[in-house]
Amino acid sequence: MSITMAPRRIPSDQEASGRTLGEREIAYVSEAINSGTLTSTKGRFVRALERTFADMLGAKHAYACSSGSAAVHCAIAALDLEPGDEVVTTPITDMGAIAPILYQGAIPVFADVDARTLNVTAATIEAALSERTKAIVVTHLFGIPCEMRAIEALAQKLGLPIIEDCAQAFLATHRDRYVGTIGTIGTFSLQQGKHVTTGEGGLVVTNDDTLARRMYLFINKAWDYGDASPDHYFLALNYRMSELQGAVGLAQLEKLERAVERRILLANIMGKWLESVPGISLPLIPLEGRGVYWRYAIRLDPAFFPGGPTVFAKRLKDQSILTAPRYIARPAFECAVIREQRTFGNSRWPFTLARSEAVHYDRARYPGVYAGLDQVLVIPWNDKLTIGDVEYIARSIIAAARELRKAS
Ligand SMILES: *Cc1c(COP(=O)(O)O)cnc(C)c1O
């Protein structure tokens, strides 16, 4: 049987159809503009955004910054690493989560991932540790929390801080704690395509007073406007969010819990449609976790679908469903910046400080990464989808699965 449904326009988070930007945002932005104060050092909106977000997560401190990449940079910088120190992280993430490690002179050491979730695990992190490891970054990919219990235990045993990259995981939980507050520092992105958005923007949270102060300073050229005789205490940039973004962000936060609940409801409906389709596996949520579905990522068993996600995605594109086969084109260590060590001039620094094994990206060390990418099909997801949209996407997937299985 071939696909016969007429193509349908699916809401997109890249424009109004898939976003909840509205009257509330306009009212707050108007207030910011009318106040004449667009800098967060003097205005009220960014401060309110930070307080609201900290309270939502039950975190002691939250600071807003200019992007999710800046948020990760704040977190790494707060740790005050020595050049050549190692940070264990994932190769399946946004480059914005990896570049900050290099900017701070540290070496990203890539852990393998669980092929089923594309998330790092305690076991894959442990295999990437060395005596030079100074921090662990975990990414809750697609909004599905990592198995944090074992990761926390490992980090505690070794006395290592955990940075949780929650850019895709607003209000995801594991064992009744929000991700971002389980580790030492949590980082978030407010980029156009995330759960809530200010166009560009980021947030960091922590319960640690010292790290909080360092992150605040890192956002502000390490100059504390509140100090009696301030100085530029260390090397830092201006990573501030403006009041215009703060105003939008505050309005967006008011909608966050509902948006997350809606994404979960729709994902559960999708799950009912797809759960018994041979060769398709649904997102795997940890037993004590809440996934928040930044995207809806399914796995295609290669024994059923020899063409893999790329062929599958082509079929769905004919139905105007724009999926991301393999999620990212290649793991981070295959990107030029890392593969060819293109950093500062021709110096290759800080890679010149690295242990040779730490920068040796042998395929055999990453079975989960390659198997996972070969199988994953990432379906766009947002809280503006209707139940009809989900049904349409599900029926299209079921039809494609039937067709592609037959052809094999
Ligand atoms: C989006 C994203 C980032 C980077 O955020 P920007 O706001 O685009 O800089 C970092 N990590 C992950 C996992 C992301 O999805």
The ligand as a Tripos MOL2 file, in Angstrom:
@<TRIPOS>MOLECULE
LIG
   15    15     1     0     0
SMALL
NO_CHARGES

@<TRIPOS>ATOM
      1 C1         20.8040   24.3400   21.1570 C.3       1 LIG1
      2 C2         21.8100   23.6080   21.9380 C.ar      1 LIG1
      3 C3         22.9810   24.2120   22.4220 C.ar      1 LIG1
      4 C4         23.4120   25.5830   22.0340 C.3       1 LIG1
      5 O1         22.4910   26.5680   22.2830 O.3       1 LIG1
      6 P1         22.5150   27.9410   21.3990 P.3       1 LIG1
      7 O2         21.4900   28.7780   22.0930 O.co2     1 LIG1
      8 O3         22.1440   27.5710   20.0100 O.co2     1 LIG1
      9 O4         23.8840   28.4990   21.5160 O.co2     1 LIG1
     10 C5         23.8070   23.4800   23.2330 C.ar      1 LIG1
     11 N1         23.5390   22.2050   23.5330 N.ar      1 LIG1
     12 C6         22.4510   21.5740   23.0630 C.ar      1 LIG1
     13 C7         22.2060   20.1640   23.4460 C.3       1 LIG1
     14 C8         21.5630   22.2530   22.2360 C.ar      1 LIG1
     15 O5         20.4850   21.6090   21.7550 O.3       1 LIG1
@<TRIPOS>BOND
     1     1     2 1
     2     2     3 ar
     3     2    14 ar
     4     3     4 1
     5     3    10 ar
     6     4     5 1
     7     5     6 1
     8     6     7 2
     9     6     8 1
    10     6     9 1
    11    10    11 ar
    12    11    12 ar
    13    12    13 1
    14    12    14 ar
    15    14    15 1
@<TRIPOS>SUBSTRUCTURE
     1 LIG1         1 GROUP 0 **** ****
